[in-house]
């Protein structure tokens, strides 16, 4: 999923389709164009296709605290653009070069993980990454070209 903005509202997209359309997803309570449909099974998200590609701004890279994030879904109960973001555990150690000092590497990893935990990030499995709902204004957004995808 890719964060994008269309006519002043925030959406998630999988990219541009072969037909030069773009499917956008938003939370059921978020502002959206007429004609958007509930996404099965519960209708907490809505989706619709847009063919005004030049009016969409894509943000293929989003970050928080210098970590790259992957957008997952919109908060199902909020009108504001609150996005669930995923942070892979491997990002916590990407810049470490002290692999020969395992104790130091482990200490730094634990410190970074503790800081994220204190900031409200949650792990469903300690071996996997963590998730947190964030308002889009809390994210560093880097604009880029529209990706091609199975929109």
BAFI-3210 file (N, C-alpha, C; in Angstrom, 3 decimals, decimal comma, padded with zeros to 6 digits):
// residues 151
n [1|2|3|4|5|6|7|8|9|10|11|12|13|14|15|16|17|18|19|20|21|22|23|24|25|26|27|28|29|30|31|32|33|34|35|36|37|38|39|40|41|42|43|44|45|46|47|48|49|50|51|52|53|54|55|56|57|58|59|60|61|62|63|64|65|66|67|68|69|70|71|72|73|74|75|76|77|78|79|80|81|82|83|84|85|86|87|88|89|90|91|92|93|94|95|96|97|98|99|100|101|102|103|104|105|106|107|108|109|110|111|112|113|114|115|116|117|118|119|120|121|122|123|124|125|126|127|128|129|130|131|132|133|134|135|136|137|138|139|140|141|142|143|144|145|146|147|148|149|150|151]
n.u [000,838|000,396|000,779|-001,246|-002,416|-005,390|-007,221|-007,080|-007,602|-006,649|-005,458|-004,995|-003,237|-002,729|-001,339|-000,909|-003,114|-003,200|-005,084|-004,770|-006,008|-006,674|-007,031|-008,345|-008,227|-009,954|-010,738|-013,953|-015,264|-013,934|-013,446|-014,526|-014,836|-018,038|-019,634|-017,796|-017,242|-018,077|-015,424|-015,212|-014,733|-016,280|-016,828|-015,384|-013,602|-013,434|-013,568|-012,644|-012,396|-010,212|-009,546|-008,112|-005,174|-003,082|-003,868|-003,347|-001,187|001,560|003,119|005,516|007,411|007,414|008,216|009,129|010,742|013,174|012,945|011,965|008,607|005,785|002,655|-000,403|-003,279|-006,245|-007,499|-010,378|-012,426|-012,189|-012,488|-010,418|-007,278|-005,872|-003,404|-002,510|000,692|003,495|006,543|009,426|011,399|014,062|014,831|015,605|018,222|019,650|021,635|023,726|027,100|028,488|028,708|030,597|030,732|028,665|027,302|027,183|025,707|023,285|022,520|022,082|020,023|017,997|017,669|016,674|014,318|012,971|012,601|010,820|008,666|007,961|007,034|004,638|004,475|003,597|004,183|002,999|004,191|007,311|009,404|008,756|007,903|006,760|003,693|001,763|-000,790|-000,807|-001,166|-001,327|000,042|002,111|004,026|006,963|006,840|007,695|007,569|006,901|007,090|004,095|003,577|003,487|000,948|-001,302|-003,810]
n.v [-001,179|002,287|005,546|008,286|011,454|013,034|015,533|016,993|015,119|012,136|008,910|005,347|003,411|000,836|001,336|002,285|001,131|-000,995|000,148|002,798|003,711|004,239|002,663|003,773|003,761|004,402|005,208|004,273|006,378|008,578|011,544|011,283|010,778|010,699|007,581|005,723|002,420|-000,007|-001,965|-005,401|-007,594|-006,255|-003,580|-001,471|-000,037|001,950|001,938|003,074|003,813|005,999|008,110|010,335|010,624|012,486|014,245|013,083|012,814|010,930|009,172|007,225|006,643|006,681|007,919|007,734|008,978|008,579|005,992|003,837|003,223|001,031|001,540|000,248|000,132|002,218|003,762|002,272|003,565|006,322|009,739|011,357|011,307|008,718|006,447|003,050|001,937|-000,042|-001,188|-002,750|-005,064|-005,353|-002,840|-001,534|-002,122|-001,627|000,328|-000,413|-001,309|-002,923|-005,740|-007,583|-007,252|-008,583|-008,237|-005,428|-004,759|-006,087|-004,663|-002,058|-002,587|-003,437|-001,067|000,689|-000,636|-000,509|002,262|002,673|001,128|002,619|004,822|003,981|001,953|-001,353|-004,851|-007,776|-010,161|-010,835|-011,438|-010,337|-007,254|-004,029|-002,193|000,814|003,251|006,249|009,745|011,260|013,673|013,314|011,965|011,713|012,447|011,375|012,436|010,795|009,117|007,732|004,405|001,413|-000,959|-003,582|-002,203]
n.w [000,000|-000,642|000,518|-000,369|-001,670|-002,581|-003,937|-001,515|000,440|002,258|001,237|000,731|-001,650|-004,114|-006,355|-009,856|-012,327|-015,290|-016,889|-016,469|-014,185|-010,687|-007,677|-004,699|-001,134|001,886|005,323|006,643|007,865|007,027|004,932|001,529|-002,065|-003,751|-004,408|-003,518|-002,289|000,300|001,657|001,693|004,569|006,543|006,063|007,177|005,816|002,828|-000,767|-004,052|-007,571|-009,321|-012,053|-012,559|-012,565|-012,599|-010,654|-008,278|-005,546|-004,798|-002,131|-001,822|000,068|003,521|006,736|010,224|013,021|011,736|010,776|008,141|007,205|006,696|005,333|006,629|007,175|007,435|010,416|011,635|013,023|013,056|011,936|011,223|009,402|010,414|010,473|010,433|010,929|010,004|011,303|010,496|012,317|011,465|010,666|012,934|013,382|011,134|010,640|012,242|012,792|014,392|014,448|015,218|017,902|019,727|022,171|022,452|020,132|020,707|023,019|022,006|020,184|021,973|023,456|021,504|020,833|023,294|023,485|021,369|022,293|024,548|023,219|022,289|020,372|019,306|019,586|018,187|017,940|019,176|017,426|015,074|013,324|014,576|015,280|014,963|015,355|013,602|013,057|009,850|009,773|011,529|010,194|008,160|004,869|001,695|-001,488|-004,586|-007,825|-009,300|-008,431|-010,388|-010,223|-009,036|-009,106]
ca.u [000,000|001,129|000,043|-001,416|-003,344|-006,218|-008,165|-007,019|-007,888|-005,632|-005,884|-003,990|-003,398|-001,787|-000,618|-001,622|-003,467|-002,915|-006,094|-004,473|-006,865|-006,039|-007,982|-008,012|-008,918|-009,979|-011,574|-015,372|-015,718|-013,101|-014,005|-014,247|-015,745|-019,261|-019,475|-016,900|-017,983|-017,448|-014,502|-015,599|-016,012|-017,083|-017,133|-014,674|-012,853|-014,134|-012,659|-013,191|-011,387|-010,034|-008,790|-007,390|-003,892|-002,254|-004,353|-002,977|000,209|001,957|004,206|005,932|008,253|006,999|009,128|008,947|011,955|014,194|012,683|010,967|007,390|004,880|001,262|-001,177|-004,705|-006,781|-008,228|-011,762|-013,398|-011,834|-012,690|-009,125|-006,410|-005,044|-002,917|-001,719|001,972|004,305|007,988|010,100|012,477|015,385|015,152|016,190|019,656|020,188|022,822|024,749|028,244|029,230|028,312|031,610|030,502|027,261|026,718|026,867|024,631|022,067|022,149|021,531|018,733|017,037|017,400|015,800|013,012|012,355|012,166|009,607|007,605|007,550|006,342|003,333|004,518|003,252|004,585|002,151|005,171|008,594|010,308|008,281|007,942|005,766|002,676|001,199|-001,621|-000,213|-001,804|-000,427|000,881|003,259|004,906|007,748|006,326|008,568|006,807|007,557|006,236|003,091|004,033|002,569|000,508|-002,556|-004,843]
ca.v [000,000|003,534|006,717|009,286|012,546|013,345|016,610|017,405|014,006|011,077|007,579|004,334|002,862|-000,207|001,822|002,578|-000,079|-000,965|001,007|004,145|004,054|004,045|002,368|004,444|003,251|005,308|004,740|004,458|007,668|009,644|012,167|010,542|011,111|009,899|006,360|004,750|001,255|-000,675|-003,054|-006,553|-008,153|-005,515|-002,231|-000,457|000,736|002,192|002,015|003,541|004,040|007,372|008,111|011,612|010,261|013,672|014,959|012,302|012,916|009,669|009,204|005,829|006,489|007,406|007,637|008,348|008,783|008,095|004,617|003,680|002,531|000,522|001,773|-000,991|000,418|003,365|003,457|002,078|004,327|007,738|010,580|011,916|010,344|007,977|005,324|002,020|001,790|-001,197|-000,984|-004,042|-005,146|-005,218|-001,420|-001,067|-002,431|-001,450|001,181|-000,893|-001,969|-003,585|-007,147|-008,384|-007,065|-008,973|-007,647|-004,026|-004,799|-006,475|-003,572|-000,974|-003,062|-003,401|000,334|001,236|-001,275|000,050|003,617|002,552|000,630|003,769|005,735|003,425|000,905|-002,653|-006,064|-008,951|-011,241|-010,151|-011,711|-009,566|-005,817|-003,434|-001,374|001,917|004,198|007,581|010,733|011,502|014,836|012,864|011,207|012,344|011,897|011,680|012,324|010,055|008,802|006,708|003,048|000,558|-002,028|-004,255|-001,338]
ca.w [000,000|-000,770|000,966|-001,416|-001,398|-003,746|-003,647|-000,120|001,356|002,292|000,837|000,449|-002,987|-004,500|-007,521|-011,097|-013,075|-016,727|-017,508|-015,978|-013,068|-009,393|-006,620|-003,455|000,048|003,030|006,419|006,367|008,411|006,464|003,720|000,296|-003,163|-003,880|-005,177|-002,884|-001,802|001,458|001,375|002,513|004,970|007,520|005,617|007,952|004,831|001,575|-001,905|-005,314|-008,606|-009,785|-013,299|-012,638|-011,973|-012,411|-009,468|-007,091|-005,115|-004,174|-001,154|-001,695|001,259|004,722|007,844|011,537|013,826|010,804|010,349|007,071|007,643|005,676|005,732|006,674|006,986|008,157|011,647|011,196|013,804|013,128|010,765|010,879|008,703|011,362|009,676|011,100|010,247|010,389|011,320|010,539|013,312|010,843|010,537|014,193|013,404|009,781|010,626|013,177|012,170|015,475|014,478|015,901|019,335|019,846|023,377|022,134|019,143|021,419|023,916|021,187|019,683|023,086|023,788|020,462|020,970|024,504|023,161|020,554|023,181|025,362|022,312|021,944|019,356|019,886|018,888|018,431|018,015|019,346|016,302|013,924|013,511|015,458|014,635|015,734|014,612|013,565|012,190|008,712|010,054|012,321|009,316|007,118|003,626|000,566|-002,724|-005,634|-008,970|-009,013|-008,742|-011,121|-009,325|-009,391|-008,552]
c.u [000,886|000,229|-000,063|-002,456|-004,074|-007,261|-008,245|-007,328|-006,833|-006,239|-004,690|-004,286|-002,398|-001,005|-001,517|-001,897|-003,107|-003,889|-005,922|-005,486|-006,119|-007,130|-007,483|-008,832|-008,853|-010,828|-013,027|-015,893|-014,926|-013,791|-013,598|-015,212|-016,978|-018,955|-018,489|-017,735|-017,297|-016,559|-014,884|-014,477|-016,850|-017,404|-016,462|-013,835|-013,693|-013,108|-013,406|-012,061|-011,398|-009,177|-008,057|-006,027|-003,035|-002,675|-003,991|-001,491|000,547|003,142|004,671|006,832|007,672|007,922|008,616|010,175|013,076|013,979|011,686|009,807|006,624|003,452|000,467|-002,644|-005,084|-007,477|-009,713|-012,785|-013,182|-012,127|-011,374|-008,280|-005,394|-004,685|-002,155|-000,464|002,742|005,779|008,651|011,246|013,858|015,793|015,820|017,700|020,341|021,500|023,947|025,857|029,042|028,845|029,339|031,499|029,019|026,589|026,317|025,703|023,301|021,584|021,490|020,150|017,677|016,686|016,441|014,388|012,269|011,838|010,892|008,426|007,064|006,774|004,999|003,312|004,267|003,686|003,590|003,021|006,545|009,594|009,953|008,422|006,839|004,824|002,224|000,317|-000,999|-001,037|-000,826|000,479|002,117|004,316|005,730|007,331|007,223|007,821|007,608|006,593|005,217|003,614|002,999|002,198|-000,815|-003,767|-006,240]
c.v [001,246|004,675|007,697|010,322|012,879|014,363|016,942|016,330|012,919|009,727|006,631|003,778|001,737|000,192|002,043|001,276|000,089|-000,050|002,472|004,638|003,781|003,785|002,990|003,849|004,293|004,665|005,079|005,808|008,848|010,278|011,377|010,984|010,214|008,654|005,369|003,650|000,665|-001,826|-004,234|-006,958|-007,240|-004,084|-001,145|000,438|000,882|002,243|002,522|003,784|005,484|007,311|009,431|011,441|011,492|014,482|014,238|012,517|011,648|009,884|007,763|005,576|007,329|006,969|008,280|007,994|008,162|006,659|004,600|002,825|002,016|000,801|000,475|-000,731|001,663|002,899|003,368|002,968|005,836|008,470|011,186|010,861|009,701|006,654|004,338|001,796|000,620|-000,835|-002,338|-003,999|-004,933|-003,756|-000,875|-001,256|-002,193|-000,661|000,684|-001,639|-002,764|-005,067|-008,033|-008,245|-007,318|-008,356|-006,187|-003,940|-005,088|-005,346|-002,429|-001,359|-002,974|-001,972|000,960|000,661|-000,725|001,469|003,598|002,077|001,792|004,787|005,177|002,395|-000,436|-003,785|-007,163|-010,195|-010,577|-010,375|-010,889|-008,073|-005,338|-002,545|-000,272|002,741|005,584|008,493|011,033|012,713|014,476|012,164|012,126|011,662|012,338|011,374|011,585|009,753|007,736|005,327|002,319|-000,586|-002,595|-003,502|-001,788]
c.w [000,000|-000,298|-000,198|-000,986|-002,692|-003,316|-002,155|000,900|001,202|001,974|000,844|-000,930|-003,196|-005,742|-008,713|-011,838|-014,547|-017,461|-017,085|-014,959|-011,782|-008,362|-005,329|-002,322|001,157|004,128|006,146|006,851|007,870|005,260|002,478|-000,804|-003,158|-004,705|-004,588|-002,242|-000,570|001,002|002,267|003,451|005,850|007,116|006,447|007,045|003,577|000,451|-003,130|-006,288|-009,059|-011,039|-013,530|-011,974|-011,692|-011,178|-008,166|-006,804|-004,346|-003,242|-000,915|-000,496|002,383|005,853|009,124|012,351|012,995|010,315|009,189|007,573|006,440|006,138|005,641|006,376|007,770|009,416|011,288|011,899|013,772|011,823|010,295|010,157|009,661|010,698|010,544|010,270|010,838|010,271|011,489|011,539|012,698|010,698|011,797|014,228|012,060|009,768|011,538|012,440|013,197|015,585|015,188|017,425|019,593|021,066|023,125|021,158|019,833|022,343|023,136|020,654|020,780|023,487|022,770|020,569|022,193|024,243|022,320|021,398|024,020|024,523|021,834|020,839|020,039|018,969|019,206|018,549|018,108|018,211|015,072|014,212|014,433|014,657|015,576|014,815|014,742|012,666|011,049|008,939|010,880|011,468|008,423|005,818|002,470|-000,723|-003,776|-006,769|-008,592|-009,367|-009,582|-010,210|-009,770|-008,914|-008,881]
res [x|x|x|x|x|x|x|x|x|x|x|x|x|x|x|x|x|x|x|x|x|x|x|x|x|x|x|x|x|x|x|x|x|x|x|x|x|x|x|x|x|x|x|x|x|x|x|x|x|x|x|x|x|x|x|x|x|x|x|x|x|x|x|x|x|x|x|x|x|x|x|x|x|x|x|x|x|x|x|x|x|x|x|x|x|x|x|x|x|x|x|x|x|x|x|x|x|x|x|x|x|x|x|x|x|x|x|x|x|x|x|x|x|x|x|x|x|x|x|x|x|x|x|x|x|x|x|x|x|x|x|x|x|x|x|x|x|x|x|x|x|x|x|x|x|x|x|x|x|x|x]
***
